[in-house]
Amino acid sequence: MADKYDLEERTAVFGETVIEFCKNMPCDRVNDELVKQFIRSGTSIGANYMEANGAESKKDFRHKIAICKKESKETKHWIRMIAKANPEKNQRCKDLWKEAQELTLIFSSIMLKLQ
């Protein structure tokens, strides 16, 4: 488990967890589309956070953090859809949703402090 205070590591581990989870998803028309979207949003949180840490200005940093928040919120949506399509994965989806929610709250807090 990532250090909950090292956000670069935490978002990277979350992306890795999303990838591992998706490797075990059954392949069908519904899951294939849901998994694509879930991987895109779940892994982009960390990528955008890395970009935020390399921001050229406070405005650029705020913009990248806003994208992190947007992607973490979108990830929660895809987790919900995956849980609906795969009831047997419900508990694992709840765990992933909880981490995505925590990340959303962290990015919301960062944005509030930048105002």
Secondary structure as GFF3:
##gff-version 3
##sequence-region A 1 115
A	DSSP	alpha_helix	7	23	.	.	.	ID=ss1
A	DSSP	alpha_helix	29	53	.	.	.	ID=ss2
A	DSSP	alpha_helix	58	85	.	.	.	ID=ss3
A	DSSP	three_ten_helix	87	89	.	.	.	ID=ss4
A	DSSP	alpha_helix	90	113	.	.	.	ID=ss5
###
